[in-house]
């Protein structure tokens, strides 16, 4: 049965526990699948970036979070959709190590540890306890809106908001600092992640046909230049 739970007030809602209680178990058998070949390799990301339309952001004043849906939803065709699990739990199950999930509900994550890609911090997670882990839309919803999502259907925006290719579990203060900034205004503090960040950013923009501003494109080129 499709589950749509855990209301999101902000794009980076805290990953604190919700949903029904669950017993401890082994790693969930429910698959967490992203798009094949995502993120693109550095060479492909450079080719994709070169093909992206260059334009300044538009309609920034009309952005509203609710236009991307008001809650996590499994009812989309995006990677991770319709697998019977809440999107938030999909992100946790994919990104956390030392994972313990529920026996009665294998979607629910009981505990684990995130090695934050942006900072390298080790962040523990425990079901129904306050957490320093949030979900980050790598290309934030407001940034996507300015880059073309303002013209999408509501269904496409809902799919974007729940697409596992777009999402990462990250450190809460770092995610709040990032907000909806593009790479010309914000980069991960951990320089070792710049290459993958550039690859993910470009892959998302290419997948959804979003534009890049001139300063943003230059900044992403610099991120990709750090790739081996």
BELHURA-V115701 format. One record per helix or strand. SS is the DSSP state (2 for helix, 1 for strand). FROM is the first residue (numbers start at 1). LEN is the number of residues. Records with the same first field share a line. If there is no record, write none. Layout:
BEGIN
SS = FROM-LEN + FROM-LEN
END
This chain:
BEGIN
1 = 7-1 + 14-1 + 24-2 + 54-1 + 71-1 + 97-6 + 109-7 + 122-5 + 133-5 + 167-5 + 212-1
2 = 42-10 + 60-3 + 65-4 + 87-9 + 141-6 + 149-3 + 154-8 + 172-7 + 191-18 + 214-11
END
